[in-house]
Amino acid sequence: MHVKRILRREFLALWLGLFSAAVFAQAPDEYKPHVGQEGKDVVWVPTPQALVDKMLDMAQVTPRDFVIDLGAGDGRTVITAAKRGARAHGIEYNGDMVELAKRAAANEGVSERATFAKADIFASDFSQATVITLFLLPSLNLKLRPTLLDLKPGTRIVSNTFTMGDWEADETAGVQGDDGSYYNTALLWIVPAKVEGKWKLGQGVLTIKQHFQVLAGSLAGGAEPTIIERGRLRGDAITFRAGAAQYSGRVSGDAMSGTVTSGGKSAKWSATRVP
């Protein structure tokens, strides 16, 4: 009888040990990222929350927007956008970070609007975004730039600190960091419509040379062509001056139209692209 009790206790102890090992195997310590850890293309450094807020402010994010964060990290930009009512999606190569971001979104009660995917940003489709946010090195921004410029005109792109080469930002703003971070500058670009080429106006032929959102060229309709000055695009909104006439309007594919003002009088104008 005594031997049976001993065997019973040993069996129970063995069973409890195996059970505990199984439980701990199913519940490992929660993943915790560290600043400077290696990633696929860059090391991870979190964007200060004050700068996240500034970036989304500059992009004028509303519940009508679909925000995609390229290199979402711990998910704070996506979660902040979701808290503003927007749909937001984070693309992140590190699977542990993706799961961390999903847990954070659940804790904040925004899982329905804040989603995350483990994926390579250079092999992902983000053409449906109305706002793109990123914190990547300039070389990576340049690699992405052709894809970004093919997004729908008016798409807002906001970067933490780093530029897009000779594509100058439409707006730049800084925040006063309270964490000693060097990363406290936000840059905003608005994807411009593609207008380079010749356009037929009632007043003649408009020839446009385009350098991202900056326009130059001439309007030929008289004895001598009139040089285009102060030409600018902000998404699909176009403005330029030809002599004493100030033009403003909207671009829609191969057509543009708007209002021209000269000598205190205004009139309508329209143009179509010359094949």
Backbone as CSV, one residue per row, in Angstrom:
resi,resn,N_x,N_y,N_z,CA_x,CA_y,CA_z,C_x,C_y,C_z
1,MET,0.823,-1.204,0.000,0.000,0.000,0.000,0.851,1.246,0.000
2,HIS,1.917,1.187,0.828,2.825,2.328,0.911,3.494,2.567,-0.435
3,VAL,3.890,1.478,-1.100,4.538,1.589,-2.412,3.579,2.201,-3.425
4,LYS,2.301,1.807,-3.364,1.309,2.365,-4.300,1.164,3.861,-4.129
5,ARG,1.160,4.326,-2.829,1.022,5.777,-2.597,2.217,6.523,-3.169
6,ILE,3.424,5.954,-2.995,4.626,6.596,-3.518,4.557,6.677,-5.047
7,LEU,4.156,5.576,-5.685,4.047,5.581,-7.151,3.017,6.587,-7.632
8,ARG,1.887,6.672,-6.820,0.847,7.629,-7.183,1.377,9.060,-7.158
9,ARG,2.124,9.398,-6.073,2.667,10.751,-5.926,3.677,11.053,-7.050
10,GLU,4.526,10.048,-7.368,5.521,10.269,-8.424,4.838,10.472,-9.777
11,PHE,3.784,9.688,-10.020,3.043,9.850,-11.276,2.401,11.222,-11.365
12,LEU,1.807,11.681,-10.221,1.170,12.990,-10.182,2.196,14.095,-10.406
13,ALA,3.356,13.964,-9.768,4.400,14.979,-9.932,4.874,15.036,-11.373
14,LEU,5.022,13.849,-11.989,5.446,13.805,-13.389,4.404,14.444,-14.293
15,TRP,3.122,14.135,-14.037,2.046,14.691,-14.856,1.987,16.206,-14.734
16,LEU,2.113,16.713,-13.494,2.095,18.164,-13.298,3.277,18.837,-13.987
17,GLY,4.445,18.186,-13.956,5.612,18.745,-14.617,5.418,18.849,-16.120
18,LEU,4.869,17.784,-16.706,4.626,17.808,-18.143,3.576,18.853,-18.514
19,PHE,2.522,18.972,-17.673,1.473,19.957,-17.917,2.037,21.370,-17.871
20,SER,2.852,21.649,-16.861,3.440,22.990,-16.725,4.339,23.316,-17.902
21,ALA,5.116,22.316,-18.341,6.002,22.551,-19.478,5.201,22.874,-20.725
22,ALA,4.070,22.185,-20.906,3.228,22.445,-22.076,2.638,23.845,-22.024
23,VAL,2.182,24.262,-20.823,1.600,25.599,-20.670,2.625,26.667,-20.997
24,PHE,3.825,26.539,-20.449,4.856,27.542,-20.690,5.299,27.534,-22.148
25,ALA,5.256,26.370,-22.785,5.617,26.311,-24.200,4.606,27.053,-25.048
26,GLN,3.345,27.086,-24.596,2.303,27.772,-25.346,2.230,29.254,-25.010
27,ALA,2.876,29.694,-23.943,2.778,31.096,-23.533,4.163,31.678,-23.293
28,PRO,4.953,31.879,-24.365,6.288,32.440,-24.211,6.202,33.894,-23.779
29,ASP,7.339,34.426,-23.333,7.389,35.840,-22.976,6.994,36.683,-24.173
30,GLU,6.228,37.750,-23.933,5.776,38.623,-25.003,6.966,39.313,-25.659
31,TYR,6.922,39.364,-26.989,8.001,39.977,-27.764,8.112,41.469,-27.444
32,LYS,9.329,41.918,-27.223,9.587,43.329,-26.952,10.702,43.810,-27.863
33,PRO,10.396,44.717,-28.805,11.437,45.216,-29.705,12.383,46.162,-28.975
34,HIS,13.581,46.343,-29.515,14.504,47.305,-28.937,14.991,48.259,-30.018
35,VAL,15.183,49.505,-29.632,15.604,50.540,-30.568,16.937,50.147,-31.197
36,GLY,16.982,50.255,-32.531,18.206,49.928,-33.247,18.286,48.490,-33.724
37,GLN,17.245,47.688,-33.457,17.298,46.299,-33.903,17.264,46.238,-35.430
38,GLU,17.937,45.258,-35.996,18.048,45.127,-37.442,16.713,44.732,-38.063
39,GLY,16.432,45.339,-39.208,15.276,44.961,-40.000,15.727,44.579,-41.389
40,LYS,14.781,44.385,-42.308,15.143,43.991,-43.673,15.937,45.084,-44.370
41,ASP,15.461,46.319,-44.270,16.094,47.430,-44.980,16.674,48.496,-44.052
42,VAL,16.122,48.621,-42.862,16.557,49.655,-41.924,16.531,49.083,-40.506
43,VAL,17.186,49.774,-39.588,17.025,49.427,-38.176,15.744,50.077,-37.672
44,TRP,15.197,49.530,-36.598,13.940,50.057,-36.065,14.198,51.162,-35.050
45,VAL,13.602,52.315,-35.321,13.581,53.428,-34.383,12.150,53.942,-34.377
46,PRO,11.478,53.971,-33.232,10.076,54.409,-33.213,9.942,55.900,-33.479
47,THR,8.886,56.284,-34.190,8.588,57.695,-34.411,7.959,58.263,-33.148
48,PRO,8.483,59.379,-32.627,7.868,59.980,-31.434,6.387,60.267,-31.670
49,GLN,5.558,60.056,-30.653,4.121,60.230,-30.817,3.760,61.642,-31.256
50,ALA,4.488,62.635,-30.761,4.205,64.020,-31.165,4.388,64.194,-32.667
51,LEU,5.380,63.499,-33.236,5.604,63.605,-34.678,4.570,62.801,-35.454
52,VAL,4.147,61.659,-34.918,3.048,60.917,-35.542,1.825,61.818,-35.681
53,ASP,1.491,62.521,-34.598,0.329,63.419,-34.624,0.514,64.525,-35.655
54,LYS,1.728,65.104,-35.721,1.999,66.178,-36.673,1.889,65.681,-38.108
55,MET,2.421,64.494,-38.376,2.355,63.935,-39.726,0.917,63.731,-40.177
56,LEU,0.093,63.213,-39.288,-1.310,62.992,-39.646,-2.071,64.310,-39.748
57,ASP,-1.670,65.298,-38.942,-2.269,66.632,-39.064,-1.949,67.241,-40.423
58,MET,-0.678,67.154,-40.837,-0.277,67.727,-42.119,-0.991,67.067,-43.287
59,ALA,-1.222,65.757,-43.168,-1.948,65.033,-44.216,-3.451,65.242,-44.132
60,GLN,-3.899,65.944,-43.081,-5.328,66.245,-42.877,-6.164,64.961,-42.912
61,VAL,-5.724,63.980,-42.145,-6.397,62.681,-42.111,-7.782,62.810,-41.487
62,THR,-8.775,62.243,-42.146,-10.155,62.238,-41.673,-10.696,60.806,-41.769
63,PRO,-11.907,60.577,-41.266,-12.504,59.236,-41.386,-12.723,58.786,-42.831
64,ARG,-12.610,59.688,-43.789,-12.778,59.301,-45.200,-11.508,58.695,-45.788
65,ASP,-10.400,58.758,-45.051,-9.111,58.345,-45.602,-8.802,56.876,-45.377
66,PHE,-7.933,56.377,-46.243,-7.320,55.061,-46.084,-5.817,55.302,-45.981
67,VAL,-5.284,55.143,-44.786,-3.875,55.416,-44.506,-3.092,54.106,-44.556
68,ILE,-1.974,54.098,-45.296,-1.089,52.937,-45.310,0.285,53.378,-44.841
69,ASP,0.788,52.678,-43.824,2.100,52.970,-43.253,3.096,51.943,-43.784
70,LEU,4.130,52.422,-44.465,5.134,51.545,-45.056,6.272,51.340,-44.059
71,GLY,6.349,50.131,-43.521,7.286,49.856,-42.440,6.654,50.251,-41.125
72,ALA,5.598,49.527,-40.750,4.717,49.969,-39.666,5.293,49.807,-38.269
73,GLY,6.339,49.013,-38.115,6.960,48.866,-36.799,5.975,48.400,-35.744
74,ASP,5.925,49.138,-34.630,5.039,48.744,-33.528,3.598,49.171,-33.733
75,GLY,3.307,49.795,-34.879,1.923,50.087,-35.244,1.369,51.409,-34.757
76,ARG,2.191,52.242,-34.136,1.639,53.447,-33.508,1.017,54.425,-34.508
77,THR,1.594,54.538,-35.724,1.013,55.454,-36.708,-0.330,54.943,-37.192
78,VAL,-0.412,53.647,-37.473,-1.666,53.043,-37.921,-2.737,53.174,-36.842
79,ILE,-2.380,52.894,-35.611,-3.340,52.965,-34.503,-3.813,54.393,-34.288
80,THR,-2.906,55.354,-34.380,-3.290,56.759,-34.201,-4.247,57.198,-35.306
81,ALA,-3.975,56.782,-36.550,-4.877,57.118,-37.657,-6.248,56.492,-37.442
82,ALA,-6.259,55.245,-36.962,-7.533,54.564,-36.708,-8.321,55.263,-35.613
83,LYS,-7.625,55.792,-34.619,-8.311,56.528,-33.552,-8.972,57.794,-34.083
84,ARG,-8.471,58.307,-35.202,-9.081,59.477,-35.836,-10.251,59.087,-36.737
85,GLY,-10.535,57.797,-36.795,-11.673,57.321,-37.581,-11.315,56.822,-38.956
86,ALA,-10.046,56.945,-39.360,-9.637,56.493,-40.684,-9.475,54.978,-40.708
87,ARG,-9.575,54.396,-41.895,-9.108,53.030,-42.085,-7.599,53.103,-42.235
88,ALA,-6.891,52.220,-41.590,-5.437,52.287,-41.629,-4.854,50.882,-41.703
89,HIS,-3.761,50.772,-42.451,-3.141,49.466,-42.664,-1.630,49.619,-42.579
90,GLY,-0.981,48.706,-41.875,0.463,48.737,-41.744,1.108,47.574,-42.462
91,ILE,2.159,47.860,-43.238,2.931,46.827,-43.910,4.276,46.735,-43.207
92,GLU,4.588,45.562,-42.681,5.797,45.380,-41.865,6.406,44.009,-42.162
93,TYR,7.719,43.967,-42.359,8.396,42.728,-42.735,8.627,41.795,-41.549
94,ASN,8.777,42.370,-40.353,9.058,41.579,-39.152,7.755,41.022,-38.585
95,GLY,7.614,39.699,-38.632,6.371,39.080,-38.166,6.091,39.305,-36.697
96,ASP,7.131,39.347,-35.866,6.934,39.610,-34.435,6.372,41.005,-34.218
97,MET,6.862,41.972,-34.991,6.343,43.341,-34.880,4.874,43.401,-35.314
98,VAL,4.540,42.647,-36.346,3.149,42.611,-36.813,2.233,42.128,-35.700
99,GLU,2.616,41.049,-35.032,1.782,40.522,-33.953,1.720,41.500,-32.781
100,LEU,2.840,42.155,-32.488,2.858,43.174,-31.435,1.893,44.305,-31.765
101,ALA,1.913,44.759,-33.022,1.024,45.846,-33.445,-0.440,45.418,-33.381
102,LYS,-0.726,44.184,-33.755,-2.101,43.687,-33.691,-2.602,43.673,-32.249
103,ARG,-1.747,43.249,-31.314,-2.152,43.245,-29.904,-2.393,44.672,-29.416
104,ALA,-1.531,45.597,-29.826,-1.693,46.995,-29.409,-2.995,47.572,-29.957
105,ALA,-3.324,47.254,-31.214,-4.575,47.736,-31.805,-5.778,47.180,-31.051
106,ALA,-5.696,45.911,-30.663,-6.789,45.300,-29.898,-6.929,45.971,-28.542
107,ASN,-5.811,46.248,-27.898,-5.850,46.916,-26.584,-6.463,48.306,-26.673
108,GLU,-6.257,48.960,-27.836,-6.802,50.306,-28.029,-8.220,50.282,-28.598
109,GLY,-8.737,49.099,-28.886,-10.109,48.969,-29.377,-10.311,49.408,-30.812
110,VAL,-9.246,49.336,-31.652,-9.379,49.802,-33.040,-9.034,48.707,-34.054
111,SER,-9.121,47.450,-33.658,-8.731,46.360,-34.552,-9.528,46.330,-35.843
112,GLU,-10.765,46.789,-35.812,-11.578,46.775,-37.035,-11.065,47.755,-38.070
113,ARG,-10.467,48.865,-37.617,-9.980,49.890,-38.552,-8.465,49.846,-38.730
114,ALA,-7.749,49.194,-37.830,-6.292,49.136,-37.886,-5.853,47.703,-38.171
115,THR,-5.339,47.457,-39.354,-4.918,46.118,-39.744,-3.429,46.126,-40.089
116,PHE,-2.840,44.943,-40.046,-1.407,44.821,-40.292,-1.135,43.566,-41.105
117,ALA,-0.101,43.629,-41.926,0.285,42.469,-42.725,1.800,42.342,-42.741
118,LYS,2.265,41.096,-42.652,3.688,40.830,-42.811,3.974,40.772,-44.300
119,ALA,4.719,41.739,-44.796,4.970,41.810,-46.233,6.145,42.732,-46.511
120,ASP,6.674,42.635,-47.714,7.745,43.499,-48.199,7.097,44.715,-48.855
121,ILE,7.454,45.908,-48.422,6.820,47.114,-48.982,7.100,47.250,-50.475
122,PHE,8.225,46.695,-50.949,8.570,46.813,-52.363,7.851,45.778,-53.225
123,ALA,7.114,44.880,-52.593,6.331,43.887,-53.327,4.857,43.985,-52.954
124,SER,4.448,45.142,-52.425,3.073,45.322,-51.938,2.334,46.335,-52.803
125,ASP,1.028,46.158,-52.870,0.161,47.086,-53.593,-0.461,48.049,-52.591
126,PHE,-0.127,49.325,-52.694,-0.752,50.320,-51.828,-1.409,51.420,-52.657
127,SER,-1.883,51.036,-53.849,-2.457,51.997,-54.787,-3.799,52.560,-54.319
128,GLN,-4.455,51.910,-53.355,-5.759,52.392,-52.886,-5.650,53.410,-51.750
129,ALA,-4.439,53.658,-51.287,-4.256,54.589,-50.172,-4.561,56.023,-50.596
130,THR,-5.114,56.788,-49.680,-5.230,58.234,-49.882,-4.124,58.967,-49.138
131,VAL,-3.522,58.276,-48.147,-2.397,58.822,-47.386,-1.364,57.710,-47.205
132,ILE,-0.096,58.043,-47.484,1.013,57.132,-47.236,1.907,57.752,-46.170
133,THR,2.263,56.978,-45.152,3.222,57.449,-44.154,4.442,56.530,-44.176
134,LEU,5.610,57.112,-43.908,6.823,56.302,-43.936,7.935,56.942,-43.111
135,PHE,8.850,56.082,-42.683,10.048,56.492,-41.948,11.166,55.611,-42.467
136,LEU,11.664,55.970,-43.661,12.663,55.172,-44.355,13.844,56.060,-44.736
137,LEU,14.964,55.451,-45.020,16.139,56.212,-45.437,15.920,56.836,-46.818
138,PRO,16.638,57.924,-47.137,16.459,58.580,-48.440,16.623,57.635,-49.628
139,SER,17.561,56.698,-49.555,17.766,55.762,-50.663,16.537,54.899,-50.900
140,LEU,15.859,54.523,-49.833,14.637,53.722,-49.958,13.483,54.574,-50.454
141,ASN,13.425,55.823,-50.004,12.403,56.739,-50.516,12.553,56.913,-52.026
142,LEU,13.797,57.044,-52.494,14.041,57.193,-53.929,13.636,55.928,-54.691
143,LYS,13.871,54.788,-54.092,13.469,53.531,-54.727,11.950,53.439,-54.848
144,LEU,11.245,53.966,-53.849,9.779,53.954,-53.859,9.183,55.075,-54.715
145,ARG,9.957,56.107,-54.970,9.420,57.331,-55.575,8.644,57.113,-56.876
146,PRO,9.136,56.317,-57.826,8.338,56.112,-59.045,6.952,55.540,-58.767
147,THR,6.875,54.610,-57.814,5.574,54.027,-57.459,4.686,55.064,-56.807
148,LEU,5.256,55.885,-55.935,4.481,56.915,-55.259,3.949,57.942,-56.256
149,LEU,4.767,58.301,-57.246,4.343,59.292,-58.236,3.248,58.758,-59.157
150,ASP,3.087,57.433,-59.212,2.023,56.841,-60.022,0.711,56.701,-59.257
151,LEU,0.708,57.079,-57.975,-0.541,57.037,-57.213,-1.489,58.125,-57.712
152,LYS,-2.728,58.030,-57.327,-3.738,58.989,-57.766,-3.330,60.406,-57.370
153,PRO,-3.420,61.368,-58.315,-3.102,62.757,-57.952,-3.900,63.207,-56.732
154,GLY,-3.209,63.873,-55.821,-3.848,64.305,-54.581,-3.537,63.406,-53.407
155,THR,-2.980,62.203,-53.664,-2.561,61.325,-52.564,-1.511,62.051,-51.741
156,ARG,-1.662,62.019,-50.414,-0.701,62.706,-49.534,0.322,61.707,-49.011
157,ILE,1.565,62.120,-49.054,2.674,61.286,-48.586,3.410,62.057,-47.504
158,VAL,3.568,61.430,-46.342,4.229,62.108,-45.226,5.392,61.253,-44.740
159,SER,6.564,61.886,-44.631,7.768,61.191,-44.203,8.285,61.766,-42.894
160,ASN,8.773,60.875,-42.057,9.520,61.280,-40.868,10.951,61.560,-41.303
161,THR,11.353,62.826,-41.301,12.739,63.286,-41.439,13.328,63.209,-42.842
162,PHE,13.137,62.092,-43.549,13.926,61.854,-44.749,13.209,62.302,-46.023
163,THR,14.001,62.745,-46.996,13.516,63.431,-48.185,13.276,62.472,-49.350
164,MET,12.868,63.064,-50.495,12.625,62.329,-51.732,13.562,62.827,-52.832
165,GLY,14.804,63.103,-52.488,15.744,63.592,-53.482,15.354,64.975,-53.973
166,ASP,15.308,65.168,-55.299,14.998,66.491,-55.848,13.495,66.741,-55.978
167,TRP,12.682,65.819,-55.498,11.237,66.102,-55.384,11.043,66.839,-54.066
168,GLU,10.948,68.149,-54.165,10.866,68.969,-52.965,9.519,68.796,-52.271
169,ALA,9.546,68.831,-50.962,8.317,68.693,-50.180,7.413,69.906,-50.381
170,ASP,6.114,69.665,-50.369,5.159,70.774,-50.434,5.096,71.518,-49.107
171,GLU,5.298,70.795,-48.014,5.296,71.409,-46.687,6.301,70.688,-45.795
172,THR,6.900,71.439,-44.888,7.804,70.874,-43.883,7.461,71.488,-42.536
173,ALA,7.432,70.671,-41.497,7.123,71.177,-40.157,7.884,70.357,-39.124
174,GLY,8.182,70.989,-38.011,8.877,70.308,-36.934,8.053,70.279,-35.669
175,VAL,8.433,69.421,-34.767,7.802,69.356,-33.454,8.890,69.449,-32.396
176,GLN,8.499,69.900,-31.233,9.418,69.970,-30.099,9.364,68.642,-29.384
177,GLY,10.405,67.839,-29.555,10.410,66.523,-28.921,10.743,66.615,-27.446
178,ASP,10.129,65.739,-26.659,10.407,65.707,-25.225,11.143,64.436,-24.833
179,ASP,11.592,63.673,-25.843,12.283,62.425,-25.544,13.726,62.424,-26.034
180,GLY,14.213,63.595,-26.456,15.577,63.690,-26.936,15.776,63.137,-28.332
181,SER,14.695,62.835,-29.047,14.808,62.252,-30.376,15.280,63.289,-31.391
182,TYR,16.118,62.822,-32.325,16.526,63.680,-33.431,15.462,63.698,-34.521
183,TYR,14.546,62.755,-34.466,13.553,62.607,-35.523,12.314,63.416,-35.166
184,ASN,12.316,64.679,-35.557,11.212,65.564,-35.170,10.778,66.480,-36.308
185,THR,11.031,66.044,-37.553,10.625,66.820,-38.729,9.702,65.986,-39.598
186,ALA,8.603,66.586,-40.019,7.662,65.923,-40.917,7.689,66.624,-42.273
187,LEU,7.665,65.842,-43.348,7.651,66.386,-44.702,6.441,65.839,-45.445
188,LEU,5.736,66.723,-46.142,4.521,66.356,-46.870,4.692,66.592,-48.363
189,TRP,4.339,65.578,-49.145,4.242,65.711,-50.592,2.811,65.385,-51.001
190,ILE,2.327,66.080,-52.018,1.027,65.772,-52.599,1.270,65.321,-54.033
191,VAL,0.890,64.107,-54.353,1.182,63.545,-55.673,0.573,64.433,-56.757
192,PRO,1.409,64.949,-57.672,0.895,65.840,-58.710,0.340,65.073,-59.910
193,ALA,-0.615,65.696,-60.582,-1.102,65.144,-61.847,0.032,65.199,-62.871
194,LYS,-0.053,64.373,-63.899,0.945,64.363,-64.965,0.451,65.260,-66.107
195,VAL,1.156,66.375,-66.315,0.685,67.355,-67.301,1.741,67.717,-68.342
196,GLU,2.914,67.114,-68.281,3.951,67.483,-69.259,3.479,67.203,-70.680
197,GLY,3.773,68.158,-71.581,3.404,67.984,-72.978,2.670,69.197,-73.518
198,LYS,1.981,68.994,-74.617,1.254,70.078,-75.282,-0.247,69.941,-75.048
199,TRP,-0.878,71.100,-74.839,-2.306,71.169,-74.593,-2.930,72.218,-75.514
200,LYS,-4.085,71.896,-76.080,-4.785,72.814,-76.968,-5.797,73.631,-76.185
201,LEU,-5.565,74.967,-76.149,-6.491,75.902,-75.514,-7.167,76.733,-76.597
202,GLY,-8.254,77.412,-76.215,-8.870,78.346,-77.145,-7.918,79.474,-77.513
203,GLN,-6.999,79.807,-76.587,-6.063,80.902,-76.814,-4.820,80.461,-77.583
204,GLY,-4.659,79.170,-77.839,-3.476,78.693,-78.535,-3.021,77.348,-78.003
205,VAL,-1.729,77.103,-78.050,-1.160,75.836,-77.593,-0.308,76.090,-76.359
206,LEU,-0.633,75.366,-75.306,0.099,75.463,-74.051,1.107,74.324,-74.000
207,THR,2.378,74.675,-73.877,3.441,73.669,-73.754,3.955,73.683,-72.322
208,ILE,3.891,72.529,-71.676,4.262,72.451,-70.259,5.465,71.535,-70.080
209,LYS,6.439,72.017,-69.330,7.541,71.208,-68.836,7.336,71.026,-67.339
210,GLN,7.371,69.789,-66.878,7.017,69.489,-65.501,8.186,68.899,-64.739
211,HIS,8.445,69.467,-63.571,9.419,68.893,-62.634,8.662,68.640,-61.340
212,PHE,8.057,67.466,-61.252,7.195,67.116,-60.133,6.036,68.113,-60.050
213,GLN,5.931,68.918,-58.983,4.804,69.846,-58.858,5.100,71.230,-59.428
214,VAL,6.297,71.437,-59.952,6.698,72.736,-60.483,6.601,72.721,-62.008
215,LEU,5.976,73.761,-62.577,5.725,73.816,-64.005,6.415,75.010,-64.658
216,ALA,6.849,74.823,-65.887,7.377,75.894,-66.728,6.826,75.649,-68.129
217,GLY,7.142,76.544,-69.075,6.669,76.352,-70.431,6.256,77.639,-71.084
218,SER,5.345,77.529,-72.060,4.926,78.712,-72.806,3.528,78.522,-73.371
219,LEU,2.890,79.635,-73.681,1.572,79.648,-74.314,1.717,80.367,-75.647
220,ALA,1.534,79.621,-76.731,1.689,80.184,-78.075,0.323,80.449,-78.671
221,GLY,0.080,81.709,-78.988,-1.205,82.060,-79.576,-1.147,83.396,-80.288
222,GLY,-0.043,84.089,-80.139,0.129,85.383,-80.776,1.404,85.390,-81.595
223,ALA,1.928,86.598,-81.787,3.157,86.726,-82.571,4.327,86.030,-81.874
224,GLU,4.378,86.155,-80.560,5.440,85.542,-79.782,4.842,84.709,-78.643
225,PRO,5.435,83.546,-78.342,4.934,82.751,-77.217,5.080,83.518,-75.899
226,THR,4.145,83.310,-74.997,4.191,83.911,-73.666,4.743,82.890,-72.688
227,ILE,5.755,83.311,-71.932,6.382,82.397,-70.980,5.448,82.138,-69.800
228,ILE,5.377,80.876,-69.395,4.599,80.491,-68.221,5.406,80.797,-66.958
229,GLU,4.776,81.435,-65.992,5.426,81.766,-64.722,4.603,81.243,-63.562
230,ARG,5.299,80.975,-62.469,4.667,80.528,-61.217,3.728,79.346,-61.431
231,GLY,4.140,78.445,-62.299,3.328,77.248,-62.543,3.460,76.254,-61.405
232,ARG,2.340,75.723,-60.974,2.360,74.848,-59.784,1.189,73.867,-59.846
233,LEU,1.460,72.671,-59.340,0.418,71.665,-59.149,0.332,71.313,-57.676
234,ARG,-0.876,71.132,-57.205,-1.110,70.576,-55.871,-2.149,69.487,-56.055
235,GLY,-1.656,68.290,-56.290,-2.560,67.218,-56.676,-3.040,67.455,-58.094
236,ASP,-4.361,67.554,-58.267,-4.903,67.837,-59.596,-5.232,69.316,-59.786
237,ALA,-4.889,70.155,-58.817,-5.144,71.595,-58.916,-3.940,72.273,-59.585
238,ILE,-4.189,73.013,-60.657,-3.120,73.648,-61.417,-3.285,75.166,-61.399
239,THR,-2.181,75.865,-61.269,-2.156,77.324,-61.367,-0.924,77.734,-62.164
240,PHE,-1.061,78.774,-62.964,0.081,79.355,-63.670,-0.301,80.741,-64.182
241,ARG,0.721,81.506,-64.525,0.512,82.853,-65.043,1.119,82.938,-66.432
242,ALA,0.373,83.508,-67.365,0.851,83.730,-68.731,0.634,85.205,-69.066
243,GLY,1.714,85.996,-69.015,1.574,87.432,-69.208,0.776,88.044,-68.077
244,ALA,-0.303,88.739,-68.408,-1.148,89.366,-67.385,-2.282,88.462,-66.937
245,ALA,-2.366,87.271,-67.506,-3.489,86.371,-67.217,-3.096,85.323,-66.177
246,GLN,-3.946,85.193,-65.151,-3.740,84.200,-64.101,-4.711,83.045,-64.320
247,TYR,-4.164,81.838,-64.505,-4.976,80.650,-64.739,-5.027,79.786,-63.481
248,SER,-6.191,79.226,-63.204,-6.344,78.232,-62.148,-7.376,77.216,-62.614
249,GLY,-7.211,75.984,-62.198,-8.157,74.976,-62.638,-7.826,73.606,-62.102
250,ARG,-8.446,72.591,-62.715,-8.277,71.200,-62.310,-7.922,70.366,-63.526
251,VAL,-7.095,69.346,-63.263,-6.680,68.411,-64.298,-7.445,67.110,-64.108
252,SER,-7.961,66.580,-65.195,-8.652,65.291,-65.153,-8.215,64.482,-66.364
253,GLY,-7.173,63.683,-66.178,-6.662,62.880,-67.283,-6.118,63.733,-68.409
254,ASP,-6.764,63.663,-69.577,-6.310,64.401,-70.752,-7.070,65.698,-70.956
255,ALA,-7.691,66.200,-69.888,-8.417,67.471,-69.974,-8.146,68.298,-68.732
256,MET,-8.225,69.599,-68.886,-8.156,70.495,-67.739,-9.043,71.701,-68.016
257,SER,-9.539,72.308,-66.956,-10.426,73.460,-67.113,-10.420,74.268,-65.831
258,GLY,-10.860,75.537,-65.960,-10.887,76.397,-64.789,-11.233,77.812,-65.148
259,THR,-10.637,78.751,-64.428,-10.929,80.167,-64.587,-9.649,80.922,-64.894
260,VAL,-9.724,81.861,-65.824,-8.602,82.735,-66.130,-9.025,84.165,-65.800
261,THR,-8.149,84.883,-65.090,-8.439,86.251,-64.669,-7.391,87.189,-65.258
262,SER,-7.868,88.278,-65.872,-6.970,89.269,-66.464,-7.673,90.616,-66.502
263,GLY,-6.981,91.651,-66.033,-7.564,92.993,-66.055,-8.830,93.110,-65.236
264,GLY,-8.918,92.328,-64.174,-10.092,92.381,-63.312,-11.280,91.608,-63.833
265,LYS,-11.147,90.965,-64.976,-12.247,90.186,-65.543,-11.887,88.705,-65.539
266,SER,-12.893,87.871,-65.328,-12.689,86.428,-65.283,-13.476,85.732,-66.378
267,ALA,-12.942,84.630,-66.849,-13.608,83.829,-67.871,-13.236,82.366,-67.660
268,LYS,-13.984,81.513,-68.287,-13.697,80.082,-68.217,-12.652,79.703,-69.275
269,TRP,-11.855,78.707,-68.974,-10.916,78.168,-69.949,-10.890,76.660,-69.845
270,SER,-10.510,76.006,-70.928,-10.367,74.556,-70.921,-9.287,74.171,-71.922
271,ALA,-8.750,73.007,-71.740,-7.692,72.527,-72.617,-7.759,71.015,-72.708
272,THR,-7.292,70.481,-73.845,-7.203,69.039,-74.034,-5.784,68.704,-74.461
273,ARG,-5.322,67.544,-74.023,-3.956,67.129,-74.328,-3.816,66.823,-75.818
274,VAL,-2.714,67.290,-76.384,-2.411,66.991,-77.776,-1.675,65.651,-77.821
275,PRO,-2.202,64.653,-78.569,-1.547,63.337,-78.623,-0.111,63.444,-79.104
